[in-house]
């Protein structure tokens, strides 16, 4: 891989001859690669071969104007091949815009898919949104309390998402893959927020 990136040359399996390749590699990550290099979890030579033109994308909570377009795209995909097409009200889209989305686009996509699946009829029922036992209305009501600042709200929602994902996936490895973060980063979040793991699940969740 390093040779292919640096010299644009590969050697096909079973061949003794190299051949040139003309490709452009686009790689994405939401992990802190510089920190991972320092902890020897990511190869430094690979990082410098990939890090030619870095593009930094803001988290979804900092670009809520993208959320309606993403929801439309997700809804169109989910409606493909279904007899009864479902819709989502603009007022509900605006409610979803106000949420912090610590899991970014992937969390939004999975939330829309979950609502699409569990909602009966052709109108998405945002009241069915449930993170760790809290409905969307309760989350939004909590957000309206002046006694809590934005950072506190983001933390509450992030903890809820982490707990829900860990419970659903049954392992740190699976939850990290679902959330699009490294296992080290997820373990750090679990430790930071003091998320309790049932003893019977501890061994599985360490994997």
C-alpha positions as CSV (number, residue, x, y, z in Angstrom):
1,X,0.0,0.0,0.0
2,X,2.8,2.4,0.9
3,X,4.5,1.7,-2.4
4,X,1.3,2.1,-4.3
5,X,0.6,5.5,-2.7
6,X,4.2,6.8,-3.0
7,X,5.3,5.4,-6.4
8,X,2.0,4.6,-8.1
9,X,3.2,1.0,-8.7
10,X,1.7,-2.3,-7.7
11,X,2.5,-6.0,-8.3
12,X,-0.6,-8.1,-9.0
13,X,-0.9,-11.3,-7.0
14,X,0.8,-14.2,-8.8
15,X,2.8,-11.9,-11.0
16,X,6.5,-11.0,-11.0
17,X,6.0,-7.8,-12.9
18,X,5.0,-4.4,-11.6
19,X,2.5,-2.1,-13.2
20,X,1.7,1.6,-13.0
21,X,-1.6,2.7,-11.5
22,X,-3.2,6.1,-12.0
23,X,-5.6,6.7,-9.1
24,X,-6.5,9.3,-6.6
25,X,-7.0,8.1,-3.0
26,X,-9.6,9.8,-0.9
27,X,-9.4,8.7,2.7
28,X,-11.6,9.7,5.6
29,X,-11.4,9.4,9.4
30,X,-13.0,11.0,12.4
31,X,-10.2,9.7,14.7
32,X,-7.4,12.0,15.9
33,X,-4.6,10.4,13.8
34,X,-1.8,12.5,15.3
35,X,-2.7,11.2,18.7
36,X,-3.0,7.7,17.3
37,X,0.5,8.0,15.8
38,X,1.8,9.1,19.2
39,X,0.2,6.0,20.8
40,X,1.5,3.8,17.9
41,X,-2.1,2.9,16.9
42,X,-1.6,4.3,13.4
43,X,1.5,4.2,11.1
44,X,3.3,7.5,10.7
45,X,4.5,6.7,7.2
46,X,1.0,5.9,6.0
47,X,-0.3,9.1,7.6
48,X,2.2,11.3,5.7
49,X,1.5,9.5,2.4
50,X,-2.3,10.1,2.8
51,X,-2.1,13.6,4.3
52,X,-1.5,15.5,1.1
53,X,-4.5,17.8,0.9
54,X,-6.4,17.6,4.2
55,X,-10.1,18.7,4.2
56,X,-11.7,19.3,7.6
57,X,-15.5,18.8,7.9
58,X,-17.3,20.5,10.7
59,X,-19.5,18.3,13.0
60,X,-23.1,18.1,12.0
61,X,-24.2,20.2,15.0
62,X,-22.2,23.1,13.5
63,X,-23.8,22.9,10.1
64,X,-27.5,22.2,10.9
65,X,-28.5,23.7,7.5
66,X,-27.3,20.4,5.9
67,X,-29.7,18.3,8.0
68,X,-32.9,18.9,5.9
69,X,-31.0,17.9,2.7
70,X,-29.6,14.8,4.4
71,X,-33.1,13.8,5.6
72,X,-34.6,14.2,2.2
73,X,-31.8,11.9,0.8
74,X,-32.3,9.3,3.5
75,X,-36.1,9.3,3.0
76,X,-35.8,8.9,-0.8
77,X,-33.5,5.9,-0.3
78,X,-35.8,4.3,2.2
79,X,-38.9,4.9,0.1
80,X,-37.3,3.1,-2.9
81,X,-39.1,-0.1,-3.5
82,X,-41.8,0.4,-0.9
83,X,-45.5,0.4,-1.9
84,X,-46.5,3.1,0.7
85,X,-44.3,6.1,0.5
86,X,-43.6,7.8,3.9
87,X,-43.2,11.5,4.5
88,X,-41.8,13.6,7.3
89,X,-43.3,17.0,8.3
90,X,-41.2,20.2,8.1
91,X,-41.9,20.9,11.7
92,X,-40.3,17.6,12.7
93,X,-37.3,18.2,10.4
94,X,-36.8,21.5,12.3
95,X,-36.9,19.6,15.6
96,X,-34.2,17.2,14.3
97,X,-32.2,20.2,13.2
98,X,-32.0,21.4,16.9
99,X,-30.4,18.2,18.2
100,X,-26.6,18.0,18.6
101,X,-26.0,14.7,16.8
102,X,-22.7,13.6,18.4
103,X,-22.7,10.7,16.0
104,X,-22.9,13.1,13.1
105,X,-24.3,12.0,9.7
106,X,-24.3,8.3,10.6
107,X,-26.3,8.9,13.7
108,X,-28.8,11.0,11.8
109,X,-29.1,8.3,9.1
110,X,-29.7,5.5,11.5
111,X,-32.3,7.7,13.4
112,X,-34.3,8.3,10.3
113,X,-34.1,4.6,9.3
114,X,-35.3,3.6,12.8
115,X,-38.2,6.1,12.7
116,X,-39.0,4.9,9.2
117,X,-39.1,1.3,10.3
118,X,-41.1,1.7,13.5
119,X,-43.6,4.3,12.4
120,X,-47.0,3.0,11.3
121,X,-48.8,4.7,8.4
122,X,-47.2,7.1,5.9
123,X,-46.2,9.9,8.2
124,X,-43.0,9.7,10.2
125,X,-43.8,9.9,13.9
126,X,-40.9,11.7,15.6
127,X,-42.5,11.1,19.0
128,X,-41.3,7.5,18.5
129,X,-37.7,8.7,18.7
130,X,-36.3,7.2,21.8
131,X,-32.8,7.4,23.1
132,X,-32.2,5.7,26.5
133,X,-35.9,5.9,27.4
134,X,-36.3,9.6,26.4
135,X,-38.6,10.7,23.7
136,X,-37.6,13.5,21.3
137,X,-40.1,15.9,22.9
138,X,-38.4,15.3,26.3
139,X,-35.0,15.8,24.8
140,X,-36.1,19.1,23.2
141,X,-37.8,20.2,26.4
142,X,-34.7,19.5,28.3
143,X,-32.7,21.6,25.8
144,X,-35.1,24.5,26.4
145,X,-34.1,24.8,30.1
146,X,-32.0,27.9,30.6
147,X,-30.2,26.3,33.6
148,X,-28.3,24.0,31.2
149,X,-25.8,25.2,28.7
150,X,-25.1,23.8,25.3
151,X,-22.2,21.7,26.3
152,X,-24.2,20.0,29.0
153,X,-27.0,19.2,26.5
154,X,-24.5,17.8,24.0
155,X,-23.0,15.6,26.8
156,X,-26.4,14.3,27.9
157,X,-27.4,13.3,24.3
158,X,-23.9,11.8,23.6
159,X,-24.1,9.7,26.8
160,X,-27.6,8.5,25.7
161,X,-26.4,7.6,22.3
162,X,-23.3,5.8,23.7
163,X,-25.4,3.7,26.1
164,X,-27.9,2.8,23.5
165,X,-25.3,1.8,20.9
166,X,-23.3,-0.2,23.4
167,X,-26.4,-2.1,24.5
168,X,-27.5,-2.8,21.0
169,X,-24.1,-3.8,19.6
170,X,-23.0,-5.8,22.7
171,X,-19.3,-4.9,22.3
172,X,-17.0,-1.9,22.2
173,X,-15.7,-3.1,18.8
174,X,-19.2,-3.2,17.3
175,X,-20.3,0.0,18.9
176,X,-17.2,1.8,17.7
177,X,-17.8,0.6,14.2
178,X,-21.4,1.7,14.4
179,X,-20.5,5.2,15.6
180,X,-17.5,5.5,13.3
181,X,-14.9,6.0,16.0
182,X,-11.8,4.1,17.1
183,X,-12.2,1.6,20.0
184,X,-9.6,3.7,22.0
185,X,-11.7,6.8,21.5
186,X,-14.9,5.0,22.5
187,X,-13.3,3.5,25.6
188,X,-12.1,7.0,26.5
189,X,-15.7,8.3,26.2
190,X,-16.9,5.5,28.4
191,X,-14.4,6.3,31.1
192,X,-14.9,10.1,30.7
193,X,-18.7,9.8,31.3
194,X,-18.5,7.0,33.8
195,X,-20.8,4.8,31.8
196,X,-21.6,1.7,33.9
197,X,-21.3,-1.7,32.1
198,X,-23.2,-4.6,33.6
199,X,-20.7,-7.2,35.0
200,X,-22.1,-9.9,32.7
201,X,-21.3,-7.7,29.7
202,X,-17.9,-6.5,30.8
203,X,-15.8,-9.2,29.1
204,X,-17.6,-8.8,25.8
205,X,-17.5,-5.0,25.9
206,X,-13.7,-5.1,26.4
207,X,-13.2,-6.8,23.1
